[in-house]
Amino acid sequence: MSFDTQGKVAVVTGASSGIGAATAARLARLGMTVVAVARRAERLEELAAAHPGIVPYTADVTRTEEVDALAAWVEQTHGACHVLVNNAGVGGGSFSGRDDLDDAVRTIDVNLLGPIRCMAAFAALLEASAPARVVNIGSVAGKLGVGPAAYAASKFGLVGFSEATGFAWASRGVTVCELNPGFIETEGFTQSQIKRTPLAGVVGRPEDVARAVHDVIDSGVAERTVPRWYRAFVVTRHVATPLYRAVAGRMERATGSRE
């Protein structure tokens, strides 16, 4: 059964640019009231001015008290949360030793603990608003482990958390989807490495992911890769591991960076 978005309430984190902004705009066009969350208030105000239905809210997903306050405000102001899109994320840098520890911890805090905080804060409201959806924006890196180590670790963790809560929350009327994009060019992820290779044409746009978010909200599926053909790499990793490792080891990102 399809999910009727008209008149529903969505919360989208990391909404000041890239995938988050594109997703917030798309959901607003579908008739949802969208609470667009990020740290950059000016960007959010611009987004809200361009798209009726978007409500800006400034918060940092690494601060538990701010996430709790966000959930309380959504409940008090809108009375429901039918869709939670956990998109806020950072790329992180290479990991070679002690000097990189703070960056690694920060990356995991935003990319993994941020969604966990949000799901904890919104759990009761999502259940009360059921049928409801959680869409966790992961990454193909959360399946393959190529690139900045902390980024990959954070996305691997998000995949596991999404799968586990997906099983546990199904009886509450809340579906949890892990949506794993491939190479998507955004402000924070310029994809400069891949664009220097013959595969430059595979780099996608934030709107591609926003469309996939709409699809998984509508269908309630538990997992989606975008573009879909990236799934072949994930399958190869598991059924032909030596081949995968031989190919992946030659990639520029095998150095642990995305410069």
Rosetta blueprint (number, residue, H / E / L):
1 M L
2 S L
3 F L
4 D L
5 T L
6 Q L
7 G L
8 K L
9 V E
10 A E
11 V E
12 V E
13 T E
14 G L
15 A L
16 S L
17 S L
18 G H
19 I H
20 G H
21 A H
22 A H
23 T H
24 A H
25 A H
26 R H
27 L H
28 A H
29 R H
30 L L
31 G L
32 M L
33 T E
34 V E
35 V E
36 A E
37 V E
38 A E
39 R L
40 R L
41 A H
42 E H
43 R H
44 L H
45 E H
46 E H
47 L H
48 A H
49 A H
50 A H
51 H L
52 P L
53 G L
54 I E
55 V E
56 P E
57 Y E
58 T E
59 A L
60 D L
61 V L
62 T L
63 R L
64 T H
65 E H
66 E H
67 V H
68 D H
69 A H
70 L H
71 A H
72 A H
73 W H
74 V H
75 E H
76 Q H
77 T H
78 H H
79 G L
80 A L
81 C L
82 H L
83 V E
84 L E
85 V E
86 N E
87 N L
88 A L
89 G L
90 V L
91 G L
92 G L
93 G L
94 S L
95 F L
96 S L
97 G L
98 R H
99 D H
100 D H
101 L H
102 D H
103 D H
104 A H
105 V H
106 R H
107 T H
108 I H
109 D H
110 V H
111 N H
112 L H
113 L H
114 G H
115 P H
116 I H
117 R H
118 C H
119 M H
120 A H
121 A H
122 F H
123 A H
124 A H
125 L H
126 L H
127 E H
128 A H
129 S L
130 A L
131 P L
132 A E
133 R E
134 V E
135 V E
136 N E
137 I E
138 G L
139 S L
140 V L
141 A H
142 G H
143 K H
144 L H
145 G L
146 V L
147 G L
148 P L
149 A H
150 A H
151 Y H
152 A H
153 A H
154 S H
155 K H
156 F H
157 G H
158 L H
159 V H
160 G H
161 F H
162 S H
163 E H
164 A H
165 T H
166 G H
167 F H
168 A H
169 W H
170 A H
171 S H
172 R H
173 G L
174 V E
175 T E
176 V E
177 C E
178 E E
179 L E
180 N E
181 P E
182 G L
183 F L
184 I E
185 E L
186 T L
187 E L
188 G L
189 F L
190 T L
191 Q L
192 S H
193 Q H
194 I H
195 K H
196 R L
197 T L
198 P H
199 L H
200 A H
201 G H
202 V H
203 V L
204 G E
205 R L
206 P H
207 E H
208 D H
209 V H
210 A H
211 R H
212 A H
213 V H
214 H H
215 D H
216 V H
217 I H
218 D H
219 S H
220 G L
221 V L
222 A L
223 E E
224 R E
225 T E
226 V E
227 P L
228 R H
229 W H
230 Y H
231 R H
232 A H
233 F H
234 V H
235 V H
236 T H
237 R H
238 H H
239 V H
240 A L
241 T H
242 P H
243 L H
244 Y H
245 R H
246 A H
247 V H
248 A H
249 G L
250 R L
251 M L
252 E H
253 R H
254 A H
255 T H
256 G L
257 S L
258 R L
259 E L
